[in-house]
Amino acid sequence: MSRFAAAGVPALMAALLAGTLASQSASAVAIEFVPADIDGFVGDLFNIDVIVSGLSSGETGEIVSAFDLDVLYDPAILNATSISFRPALGLTDIGTFASSIFARGRLDFANISLLLNDELAALQGDSVLLASLTFSAIGSGFS
C-alpha cells in the first residue's frame, strides 16, 4: 500500500490547500468598466475606461503584462466606434502588440507588452488604465 493511504491523501491535500490559501494576498484584483457619463442621449458618443484595480505594489508587486477581453453589448442600443489602448503596457506599436475586433454586439481587444517586468512596474501602480472604449448611443435603453 502507498505511503499516503486513502485516508491520508485528503488530509495531505487539505494541508497543502490551507498553506496555499494562507499565502494568497488579502486584496482582490478587479476589472472595472468606468463610464465617463452615466446618462446619454441617442446620437451621443461616450467613453468607458477599462481599469484593473487592487494590484499590490512593492517588491512582490503585481503587474499586468497582457490581457484579452471581450465586451458584449446590446447592438440595438450601442455601437462600438473605437478603442484607445493606454500606455500602461508600453506604447502601442512600439512596446506592445495590440489588436481589436469589432463585431455587432461584441468588442474583442487584446494587448501584450514587450517590456520587461521592471519596466512595467515603473509604468503601473495599484490600478492600471488598460483602454478607453468609445460607443455611440443609437437607441434608447440600457446595455
Buried (B, 14 or more C-beta within 10 A) or exposed (E): EEEEEEEEEEEEEEEEEEEEEEEEEEEEEEBEEEEEEEEBEEEEEBBBBBBBBBBEEEEEBBBBBEBEBEBEBEBEBBBBEBBEBBEBBBEBEEBBBBEBEEEEBEBBBBBBBEBEEEBBBEBBEEBBBBBBBBBBBBEEEEE
